[in-house]
């Protein structure tokens, strides 16, 4: 598996887990944070990883 494919799969998986936590754990509270907030953060991190991977790959292909 290439580096770009690996990073893309990691970004999609992180975002997917984040969306699942965000949607299905509404109201579940742990002592520190709510799981829905953790889901929001994971979704944002996964989306950012996908965006950075795509931007870097497009920049490398143009060069």
mmJSON file of the N, C-alpha and C atoms, coordinates in Angstrom:
{"data_MODEL":{"atom_site":{
"group_PDB":["ATOM","ATOM","ATOM","ATOM","ATOM","ATOM","ATOM","ATOM","ATOM","ATOM","ATOM","ATOM","ATOM","ATOM","ATOM","ATOM","ATOM","ATOM","ATOM","ATOM","ATOM","ATOM","ATOM","ATOM","ATOM","ATOM","ATOM","ATOM","ATOM","ATOM","ATOM","ATOM","ATOM","ATOM","ATOM","ATOM","ATOM","ATOM","ATOM","ATOM","ATOM","ATOM","ATOM","ATOM","ATOM","ATOM","ATOM","ATOM","ATOM","ATOM","ATOM","ATOM","ATOM","ATOM","ATOM","ATOM","ATOM","ATOM","ATOM","ATOM","ATOM","ATOM","ATOM","ATOM","ATOM","ATOM","ATOM","ATOM","ATOM","ATOM","ATOM","ATOM","ATOM","ATOM","ATOM","ATOM","ATOM","ATOM","ATOM","ATOM","ATOM","ATOM","ATOM","ATOM","ATOM","ATOM","ATOM","ATOM","ATOM","ATOM","ATOM","ATOM","ATOM","ATOM","ATOM","ATOM","ATOM","ATOM","ATOM","ATOM","ATOM","ATOM","ATOM","ATOM","ATOM","ATOM","ATOM","ATOM","ATOM","ATOM","ATOM","ATOM","ATOM","ATOM","ATOM","ATOM","ATOM","ATOM","ATOM","ATOM","ATOM","ATOM","ATOM","ATOM","ATOM","ATOM","ATOM","ATOM","ATOM","ATOM","ATOM","ATOM","ATOM","ATOM","ATOM","ATOM","ATOM","ATOM","ATOM","ATOM","ATOM","ATOM","ATOM","ATOM","ATOM","ATOM","ATOM","ATOM","ATOM","ATOM","ATOM","ATOM","ATOM","ATOM","ATOM","ATOM","ATOM","ATOM","ATOM","ATOM","ATOM","ATOM","ATOM","ATOM","ATOM","ATOM","ATOM","ATOM","ATOM","ATOM","ATOM","ATOM","ATOM","ATOM","ATOM","ATOM","ATOM","ATOM","ATOM","ATOM","ATOM","ATOM","ATOM","ATOM","ATOM","ATOM","ATOM","ATOM","ATOM"],
"id":[1,2,3,4,5,6,7,8,9,10,11,12,13,14,15,16,17,18,19,20,21,22,23,24,25,26,27,28,29,30,31,32,33,34,35,36,37,38,39,40,41,42,43,44,45,46,47,48,49,50,51,52,53,54,55,56,57,58,59,60,61,62,63,64,65,66,67,68,69,70,71,72,73,74,75,76,77,78,79,80,81,82,83,84,85,86,87,88,89,90,91,92,93,94,95,96,97,98,99,100,101,102,103,104,105,106,107,108,109,110,111,112,113,114,115,116,117,118,119,120,121,122,123,124,125,126,127,128,129,130,131,132,133,134,135,136,137,138,139,140,141,142,143,144,145,146,147,148,149,150,151,152,153,154,155,156,157,158,159,160,161,162,163,164,165,166,167,168,169,170,171,172,173,174,175,176,177,178,179,180,181,182,183,184,185,186,187,188,189],
"type_symbol":["N","C","C","N","C","C","N","C","C","N","C","C","N","C","C","N","C","C","N","C","C","N","C","C","N","C","C","N","C","C","N","C","C","N","C","C","N","C","C","N","C","C","N","C","C","N","C","C","N","C","C","N","C","C","N","C","C","N","C","C","N","C","C","N","C","C","N","C","C","N","C","C","N","C","C","N","C","C","N","C","C","N","C","C","N","C","C","N","C","C","N","C","C","N","C","C","N","C","C","N","C","C","N","C","C","N","C","C","N","C","C","N","C","C","N","C","C","N","C","C","N","C","C","N","C","C","N","C","C","N","C","C","N","C","C","N","C","C","N","C","C","N","C","C","N","C","C","N","C","C","N","C","C","N","C","C","N","C","C","N","C","C","N","C","C","N","C","C","N","C","C","N","C","C","N","C","C","N","C","C","N","C","C","N","C","C","N","C","C"],
"label_atom_id":["N","CA","C","N","CA","C","N","CA","C","N","CA","C","N","CA","C","N","CA","C","N","CA","C","N","CA","C","N","CA","C","N","CA","C","N","CA","C","N","CA","C","N","CA","C","N","CA","C","N","CA","C","N","CA","C","N","CA","C","N","CA","C","N","CA","C","N","CA","C","N","CA","C","N","CA","C","N","CA","C","N","CA","C","N","CA","C","N","CA","C","N","CA","C","N","CA","C","N","CA","C","N","CA","C","N","CA","C","N","CA","C","N","CA","C","N","CA","C","N","CA","C","N","CA","C","N","CA","C","N","CA","C","N","CA","C","N","CA","C","N","CA","C","N","CA","C","N","CA","C","N","CA","C","N","CA","C","N","CA","C","N","CA","C","N","CA","C","N","CA","C","N","CA","C","N","CA","C","N","CA","C","N","CA","C","N","CA","C","N","CA","C","N","CA","C","N","CA","C","N","CA","C","N","CA","C","N","CA","C","N","CA","C","N","CA","C","N","CA","C"],
"label_alt_id":[null,null,null,null,null,null,null,null,null,null,null,null,null,null,null,null,null,null,null,null,null,null,null,null,null,null,null,null,null,null,null,null,null,null,null,null,null,null,null,null,null,null,null,null,null,null,null,null,null,null,null,null,null,null,null,null,null,null,null,null,null,null,null,null,null,null,null,null,null,null,null,null,null,null,null,null,null,null,null,null,null,null,null,null,null,null,null,null,null,null,null,null,null,null,null,null,null,null,null,null,null,null,null,null,null,null,null,null,null,null,null,null,null,null,null,null,null,null,null,null,null,null,null,null,null,null,null,null,null,null,null,null,null,null,null,null,null,null,null,null,null,null,null,null,null,null,null,null,null,null,null,null,null,null,null,null,null,null,null,null,null,null,null,null,null,null,null,null,null,null,null,null,null,null,null,null,null,null,null,null,null,null,null,null,null,null,null,null,null],
"label_comp_id":["UNK","UNK","UNK","UNK","UNK","UNK","UNK","UNK","UNK","UNK","UNK","UNK","UNK","UNK","UNK","UNK","UNK","UNK","UNK","UNK","UNK","UNK","UNK","UNK","UNK","UNK","UNK","UNK","UNK","UNK","UNK","UNK","UNK","UNK","UNK","UNK","UNK","UNK","UNK","UNK","UNK","UNK","UNK","UNK","UNK","UNK","UNK","UNK","UNK","UNK","UNK","UNK","UNK","UNK","UNK","UNK","UNK","UNK","UNK","UNK","UNK","UNK","UNK","UNK","UNK","UNK","UNK","UNK","UNK","UNK","UNK","UNK","UNK","UNK","UNK","UNK","UNK","UNK","UNK","UNK","UNK","UNK","UNK","UNK","UNK","UNK","UNK","UNK","UNK","UNK","UNK","UNK","UNK","UNK","UNK","UNK","UNK","UNK","UNK","UNK","UNK","UNK","UNK","UNK","UNK","UNK","UNK","UNK","UNK","UNK","UNK","UNK","UNK","UNK","UNK","UNK","UNK","UNK","UNK","UNK","UNK","UNK","UNK","UNK","UNK","UNK","UNK","UNK","UNK","UNK","UNK","UNK","UNK","UNK","UNK","UNK","UNK","UNK","UNK","UNK","UNK","UNK","UNK","UNK","UNK","UNK","UNK","UNK","UNK","UNK","UNK","UNK","UNK","UNK","UNK","UNK","UNK","UNK","UNK","UNK","UNK","UNK","UNK","UNK","UNK","UNK","UNK","UNK","UNK","UNK","UNK","UNK","UNK","UNK","UNK","UNK","UNK","UNK","UNK","UNK","UNK","UNK","UNK","UNK","UNK","UNK","UNK","UNK","UNK"],
"label_asym_id":["A","A","A","A","A","A","A","A","A","A","A","A","A","A","A","A","A","A","A","A","A","A","A","A","A","A","A","A","A","A","A","A","A","A","A","A","A","A","A","A","A","A","A","A","A","A","A","A","A","A","A","A","A","A","A","A","A","A","A","A","A","A","A","A","A","A","A","A","A","A","A","A","A","A","A","A","A","A","A","A","A","A","A","A","A","A","A","A","A","A","A","A","A","A","A","A","A","A","A","A","A","A","A","A","A","A","A","A","A","A","A","A","A","A","A","A","A","A","A","A","A","A","A","A","A","A","A","A","A","A","A","A","A","A","A","A","A","A","A","A","A","A","A","A","A","A","A","A","A","A","A","A","A","A","A","A","A","A","A","A","A","A","A","A","A","A","A","A","A","A","A","A","A","A","A","A","A","A","A","A","A","A","A","A","A","A","A","A","A"],
"label_entity_id":["1","1","1","1","1","1","1","1","1","1","1","1","1","1","1","1","1","1","1","1","1","1","1","1","1","1","1","1","1","1","1","1","1","1","1","1","1","1","1","1","1","1","1","1","1","1","1","1","1","1","1","1","1","1","1","1","1","1","1","1","1","1","1","1","1","1","1","1","1","1","1","1","1","1","1","1","1","1","1","1","1","1","1","1","1","1","1","1","1","1","1","1","1","1","1","1","1","1","1","1","1","1","1","1","1","1","1","1","1","1","1","1","1","1","1","1","1","1","1","1","1","1","1","1","1","1","1","1","1","1","1","1","1","1","1","1","1","1","1","1","1","1","1","1","1","1","1","1","1","1","1","1","1","1","1","1","1","1","1","1","1","1","1","1","1","1","1","1","1","1","1","1","1","1","1","1","1","1","1","1","1","1","1","1","1","1","1","1","1"],
"label_seq_id":[1,1,1,2,2,2,3,3,3,4,4,4,5,5,5,6,6,6,7,7,7,8,8,8,9,9,9,10,10,10,11,11,11,12,12,12,13,13,13,14,14,14,15,15,15,16,16,16,17,17,17,18,18,18,19,19,19,20,20,20,21,21,21,22,22,22,23,23,23,24,24,24,25,25,25,26,26,26,27,27,27,28,28,28,29,29,29,30,30,30,31,31,31,32,32,32,33,33,33,34,34,34,35,35,35,36,36,36,37,37,37,38,38,38,39,39,39,40,40,40,41,41,41,42,42,42,43,43,43,44,44,44,45,45,45,46,46,46,47,47,47,48,48,48,49,49,49,50,50,50,51,51,51,52,52,52,53,53,53,54,54,54,55,55,55,56,56,56,57,57,57,58,58,58,59,59,59,60,60,60,61,61,61,62,62,62,63,63,63],
"pdbx_PDB_ins_code":[null,null,null,null,null,null,null,null,null,null,null,null,null,null,null,null,null,null,null,null,null,null,null,null,null,null,null,null,null,null,null,null,null,null,null,null,null,null,null,null,null,null,null,null,null,null,null,null,null,null,null,null,null,null,null,null,null,null,null,null,null,null,null,null,null,null,null,null,null,null,null,null,null,null,null,null,null,null,null,null,null,null,null,null,null,null,null,null,null,null,null,null,null,null,null,null,null,null,null,null,null,null,null,null,null,null,null,null,null,null,null,null,null,null,null,null,null,null,null,null,null,null,null,null,null,null,null,null,null,null,null,null,null,null,null,null,null,null,null,null,null,null,null,null,null,null,null,null,null,null,null,null,null,null,null,null,null,null,null,null,null,null,null,null,null,null,null,null,null,null,null,null,null,null,null,null,null,null,null,null,null,null,null,null,null,null,null,null,null],
"Cartn_x":[0.849,0.0,0.901,0.577,1.392,1.125,2.019,1.909,0.626,0.315,-0.885,-2.143,-2.181,-3.339,-3.49,-2.377,-2.422,-2.957,-2.464,-2.93,-4.401,-4.814,-6.214,-7.118,-6.722,-7.514,-7.548,-6.429,-6.404,-7.336,-7.339,-8.217,-9.681,-10.025,-11.413,-11.851,-10.992,-11.34,-11.516,-10.632,-10.738,-12.027,-12.332,-13.558,-14.795,-14.76,-15.903,-16.152,-15.104,-15.257,-15.778,-15.282,-15.746,-17.218,-17.653,-19.072,-19.943,-19.507,-20.279,-20.384,-19.286,-19.331,-20.224,-20.094,-20.849,-22.36,-22.762,-24.185,-24.8,-24.104,-24.729,-24.446,-23.617,-23.334,-23.838,-24.877,-25.438,-25.972,-25.506,-25.964,-25.098,-24.153,-23.262,-22.13,-22.002,-20.974,-19.96,-18.711,-17.634,-17.18,-16.331,-15.938,-15.264,-14.653,-13.899,-14.65,-15.074,-15.75,-16.922,-17.773,-18.838,-18.295,-18.782,-18.295,-18.687,-19.778,-20.155,-19.148,-18.577,-17.541,-16.267,-15.935,-14.782,-15.027,-16.254,-16.602,-16.442,-16.835,-16.653,-15.184,-14.366,-12.932,-12.325,-12.68,-12.151,-12.593,-13.814,-14.289,-13.466,-13.202,-12.403,-10.968,-10.392,-9.02,-8.95,-9.904,-9.923,-10.093,-10.967,-11.169,-9.913,-9.253,-8.014,-6.92,-6.833,-5.83,-6.1,-7.342,-7.686,-7.334,-7.655,-7.382,-5.883,-5.103,-3.648,-3.054,-3.501,-2.991,-3.298,-4.52,-4.885,-4.132,-3.966,-3.238,-1.785,-1.159,0.25,0.405,-0.512,-0.421,-0.653,-1.605,-1.836,-0.646,-0.047,1.135,2.318,2.466,3.575,3.358,2.136,1.856,2.064,1.845,2.036,3.492,4.316,5.734,6.512],
"Cartn_y":[-1.168,0.0,1.24,2.165,3.372,4.292,5.237,6.179,7.002,7.448,8.271,7.457,6.232,5.38,5.103,4.873,4.598,5.807,7.0,8.213,8.497,8.197,8.394,7.458,6.193,5.231,5.625,6.083,6.526,7.713,8.667,9.829,9.454,8.577,8.147,7.361,6.468,5.672,6.559,7.52,8.426,9.239,9.759,10.538,9.668,8.435,7.533,7.196,6.878,6.607,7.854,9.011,10.255,10.509,10.282,10.487,9.506,8.256,7.269,7.651,8.095,8.543,9.768,10.699,11.941,11.684,10.769,10.532,9.614,8.539,7.497,7.578,8.498,8.57,9.868,10.409,11.652,11.402,12.169,12.036,11.136,10.413,9.57,10.442,10.485,11.331,10.48,10.788,10.191,11.252,10.902,11.899,13.153,13.058,14.192,14.918,14.197,14.796,13.917,14.468,13.644,12.973,11.785,11.045,11.706,12.449,13.142,14.242,14.893,15.9,15.245,14.082,13.328,12.97,12.608,12.301,13.489,14.665,15.882,16.141,15.981,16.22,15.203,13.93,12.91,13.147,13.6,13.914,15.039,16.067,17.188,16.759,15.937,15.464,14.596,13.716,12.876,13.679,14.67,15.53,16.341,16.828,17.59,16.697,15.471,14.552,14.26,14.075,13.863,15.081,16.258,17.482,17.682,17.504,17.681,16.653,15.411,14.365,14.698,15.125,15.446,16.668,17.68,18.882,18.553,17.78,17.421,16.554,15.639,14.767,15.55,16.468,17.276,18.183,18.728,19.574,18.79,17.551,16.733,16.309,16.062,15.642,16.772,18.012,19.153,19.492,19.16,19.51,18.611],
"Cartn_z":[0.0,0.0,0.0,-0.855,-0.951,0.239,0.415,1.523,1.415,0.226,0.028,0.325,-0.145,0.114,1.606,2.291,3.729,4.49,4.146,4.824,4.509,3.301,2.927,3.723,3.83,4.601,6.076,6.614,8.012,8.237,7.315,7.441,7.375,6.439,6.298,7.533,8.02,9.2,10.434,10.607,11.753,11.673,10.505,10.334,10.535,10.052,10.199,11.666,12.403,13.836,14.545,14.151,14.749,14.501,13.279,12.955,13.738,13.842,14.595,16.07,16.653,18.045,18.201,17.278,17.343,17.274,16.394,16.168,17.23,17.572,18.384,19.882,20.33,21.767,22.377,21.829,22.373,23.781,24.728,26.096,26.968,26.375,27.169,27.687,28.989,29.59,30.33,30.131,30.903,31.904,32.864,33.859,33.286,32.123,31.601,30.487,29.467,28.307,27.883,27.034,26.45,25.191,24.92,23.758,22.444,22.434,21.199,20.865,21.89,21.631,21.107,21.635,21.127,19.659,19.327,17.947,17.029,17.506,16.7,16.419,17.449,17.284,16.327,16.463,15.561,14.12,13.937,12.59,11.98,12.757,12.267,11.963,12.827,12.605,11.353,11.167,9.978,8.704,8.743,7.57,7.272,8.322,8.12,7.54,8.015,7.478,6.001,5.646,4.235,3.393,3.884,3.128,2.934,3.983,3.868,2.924,3.022,2.129,0.677,0.404,-0.974,-1.488,-0.652,-1.079,-1.377,-0.506,-0.734,-1.968,-2.186,-3.362,-4.637,-4.639,-5.84,-6.124,-5.068,-5.249,-5.788,-5.354,-5.818,-7.27,-7.659,-9.05,-10.034,-9.604,-10.506,-10.7,-9.731,-9.799,-10.738],
"occupancy":[1.0,1.0,1.0,1.0,1.0,1.0,1.0,1.0,1.0,1.0,1.0,1.0,1.0,1.0,1.0,1.0,1.0,1.0,1.0,1.0,1.0,1.0,1.0,1.0,1.0,1.0,1.0,1.0,1.0,1.0,1.0,1.0,1.0,1.0,1.0,1.0,1.0,1.0,1.0,1.0,1.0,1.0,1.0,1.0,1.0,1.0,1.0,1.0,1.0,1.0,1.0,1.0,1.0,1.0,1.0,1.0,1.0,1.0,1.0,1.0,1.0,1.0,1.0,1.0,1.0,1.0,1.0,1.0,1.0,1.0,1.0,1.0,1.0,1.0,1.0,1.0,1.0,1.0,1.0,1.0,1.0,1.0,1.0,1.0,1.0,1.0,1.0,1.0,1.0,1.0,1.0,1.0,1.0,1.0,1.0,1.0,1.0,1.0,1.0,1.0,1.0,1.0,1.0,1.0,1.0,1.0,1.0,1.0,1.0,1.0,1.0,1.0,1.0,1.0,1.0,1.0,1.0,1.0,1.0,1.0,1.0,1.0,1.0,1.0,1.0,1.0,1.0,1.0,1.0,1.0,1.0,1.0,1.0,1.0,1.0,1.0,1.0,1.0,1.0,1.0,1.0,1.0,1.0,1.0,1.0,1.0,1.0,1.0,1.0,1.0,1.0,1.0,1.0,1.0,1.0,1.0,1.0,1.0,1.0,1.0,1.0,1.0,1.0,1.0,1.0,1.0,1.0,1.0,1.0,1.0,1.0,1.0,1.0,1.0,1.0,1.0,1.0,1.0,1.0,1.0,1.0,1.0,1.0,1.0,1.0,1.0,1.0,1.0,1.0],
"B_iso_or_equiv":[0.0,0.0,0.0,0.0,0.0,0.0,0.0,0.0,0.0,0.0,0.0,0.0,0.0,0.0,0.0,0.0,0.0,0.0,0.0,0.0,0.0,0.0,0.0,0.0,0.0,0.0,0.0,0.0,0.0,0.0,0.0,0.0,0.0,0.0,0.0,0.0,0.0,0.0,0.0,0.0,0.0,0.0,0.0,0.0,0.0,0.0,0.0,0.0,0.0,0.0,0.0,0.0,0.0,0.0,0.0,0.0,0.0,0.0,0.0,0.0,0.0,0.0,0.0,0.0,0.0,0.0,0.0,0.0,0.0,0.0,0.0,0.0,0.0,0.0,0.0,0.0,0.0,0.0,0.0,0.0,0.0,0.0,0.0,0.0,0.0,0.0,0.0,0.0,0.0,0.0,0.0,0.0,0.0,0.0,0.0,0.0,0.0,0.0,0.0,0.0,0.0,0.0,0.0,0.0,0.0,0.0,0.0,0.0,0.0,0.0,0.0,0.0,0.0,0.0,0.0,0.0,0.0,0.0,0.0,0.0,0.0,0.0,0.0,0.0,0.0,0.0,0.0,0.0,0.0,0.0,0.0,0.0,0.0,0.0,0.0,0.0,0.0,0.0,0.0,0.0,0.0,0.0,0.0,0.0,0.0,0.0,0.0,0.0,0.0,0.0,0.0,0.0,0.0,0.0,0.0,0.0,0.0,0.0,0.0,0.0,0.0,0.0,0.0,0.0,0.0,0.0,0.0,0.0,0.0,0.0,0.0,0.0,0.0,0.0,0.0,0.0,0.0,0.0,0.0,0.0,0.0,0.0,0.0,0.0,0.0,0.0,0.0,0.0,0.0],
"pdbx_formal_charge":[null,null,null,null,null,null,null,null,null,null,null,null,null,null,null,null,null,null,null,null,null,null,null,null,null,null,null,null,null,null,null,null,null,null,null,null,null,null,null,null,null,null,null,null,null,null,null,null,null,null,null,null,null,null,null,null,null,null,null,null,null,null,null,null,null,null,null,null,null,null,null,null,null,null,null,null,null,null,null,null,null,null,null,null,null,null,null,null,null,null,null,null,null,null,null,null,null,null,null,null,null,null,null,null,null,null,null,null,null,null,null,null,null,null,null,null,null,null,null,null,null,null,null,null,null,null,null,null,null,null,null,null,null,null,null,null,null,null,null,null,null,null,null,null,null,null,null,null,null,null,null,null,null,null,null,null,null,null,null,null,null,null,null,null,null,null,null,null,null,null,null,null,null,null,null,null,null,null,null,null,null,null,null,null,null,null,null,null,null],
"auth_seq_id":[1,1,1,2,2,2,3,3,3,4,4,4,5,5,5,6,6,6,7,7,7,8,8,8,9,9,9,10,10,10,11,11,11,12,12,12,13,13,13,14,14,14,15,15,15,16,16,16,17,17,17,18,18,18,19,19,19,20,20,20,21,21,21,22,22,22,23,23,23,24,24,24,25,25,25,26,26,26,27,27,27,28,28,28,29,29,29,30,30,30,31,31,31,32,32,32,33,33,33,34,34,34,35,35,35,36,36,36,37,37,37,38,38,38,39,39,39,40,40,40,41,41,41,42,42,42,43,43,43,44,44,44,45,45,45,46,46,46,47,47,47,48,48,48,49,49,49,50,50,50,51,51,51,52,52,52,53,53,53,54,54,54,55,55,55,56,56,56,57,57,57,58,58,58,59,59,59,60,60,60,61,61,61,62,62,62,63,63,63],
"auth_comp_id":["UNK","UNK","UNK","UNK","UNK","UNK","UNK","UNK","UNK","UNK","UNK","UNK","UNK","UNK","UNK","UNK","UNK","UNK","UNK","UNK","UNK","UNK","UNK","UNK","UNK","UNK","UNK","UNK","UNK","UNK","UNK","UNK","UNK","UNK","UNK","UNK","UNK","UNK","UNK","UNK","UNK","UNK","UNK","UNK","UNK","UNK","UNK","UNK","UNK","UNK","UNK","UNK","UNK","UNK","UNK","UNK","UNK","UNK","UNK","UNK","UNK","UNK","UNK","UNK","UNK","UNK","UNK","UNK","UNK","UNK","UNK","UNK","UNK","UNK","UNK","UNK","UNK","UNK","UNK","UNK","UNK","UNK","UNK","UNK","UNK","UNK","UNK","UNK","UNK","UNK","UNK","UNK","UNK","UNK","UNK","UNK","UNK","UNK","UNK","UNK","UNK","UNK","UNK","UNK","UNK","UNK","UNK","UNK","UNK","UNK","UNK","UNK","UNK","UNK","UNK","UNK","UNK","UNK","UNK","UNK","UNK","UNK","UNK","UNK","UNK","UNK","UNK","UNK","UNK","UNK","UNK","UNK","UNK","UNK","UNK","UNK","UNK","UNK","UNK","UNK","UNK","UNK","UNK","UNK","UNK","UNK","UNK","UNK","UNK","UNK","UNK","UNK","UNK","UNK","UNK","UNK","UNK","UNK","UNK","UNK","UNK","UNK","UNK","UNK","UNK","UNK","UNK","UNK","UNK","UNK","UNK","UNK","UNK","UNK","UNK","UNK","UNK","UNK","UNK","UNK","UNK","UNK","UNK","UNK","UNK","UNK","UNK","UNK","UNK"],
"auth_asym_id":["A","A","A","A","A","A","A","A","A","A","A","A","A","A","A","A","A","A","A","A","A","A","A","A","A","A","A","A","A","A","A","A","A","A","A","A","A","A","A","A","A","A","A","A","A","A","A","A","A","A","A","A","A","A","A","A","A","A","A","A","A","A","A","A","A","A","A","A","A","A","A","A","A","A","A","A","A","A","A","A","A","A","A","A","A","A","A","A","A","A","A","A","A","A","A","A","A","A","A","A","A","A","A","A","A","A","A","A","A","A","A","A","A","A","A","A","A","A","A","A","A","A","A","A","A","A","A","A","A","A","A","A","A","A","A","A","A","A","A","A","A","A","A","A","A","A","A","A","A","A","A","A","A","A","A","A","A","A","A","A","A","A","A","A","A","A","A","A","A","A","A","A","A","A","A","A","A","A","A","A","A","A","A","A","A","A","A","A","A"],
"auth_atom_id":["N","CA","C","N","CA","C","N","CA","C","N","CA","C","N","CA","C","N","CA","C","N","CA","C","N","CA","C","N","CA","C","N","CA","C","N","CA","C","N","CA","C","N","CA","C","N","CA","C","N","CA","C","N","CA","C","N","CA","C","N","CA","C","N","CA","C","N","CA","C","N","CA","C","N","CA","C","N","CA","C","N","CA","C","N","CA","C","N","CA","C","N","CA","C","N","CA","C","N","CA","C","N","CA","C","N","CA","C","N","CA","C","N","CA","C","N","CA","C","N","CA","C","N","CA","C","N","CA","C","N","CA","C","N","CA","C","N","CA","C","N","CA","C","N","CA","C","N","CA","C","N","CA","C","N","CA","C","N","CA","C","N","CA","C","N","CA","C","N","CA","C","N","CA","C","N","CA","C","N","CA","C","N","CA","C","N","CA","C","N","CA","C","N","CA","C","N","CA","C","N","CA","C","N","CA","C","N","CA","C","N","CA","C","N","CA","C","N","CA","C"],
"pdbx_PDB_model_num":[1,1,1,1,1,1,1,1,1,1,1,1,1,1,1,1,1,1,1,1,1,1,1,1,1,1,1,1,1,1,1,1,1,1,1,1,1,1,1,1,1,1,1,1,1,1,1,1,1,1,1,1,1,1,1,1,1,1,1,1,1,1,1,1,1,1,1,1,1,1,1,1,1,1,1,1,1,1,1,1,1,1,1,1,1,1,1,1,1,1,1,1,1,1,1,1,1,1,1,1,1,1,1,1,1,1,1,1,1,1,1,1,1,1,1,1,1,1,1,1,1,1,1,1,1,1,1,1,1,1,1,1,1,1,1,1,1,1,1,1,1,1,1,1,1,1,1,1,1,1,1,1,1,1,1,1,1,1,1,1,1,1,1,1,1,1,1,1,1,1,1,1,1,1,1,1,1,1,1,1,1,1,1,1,1,1,1,1,1]
}}}
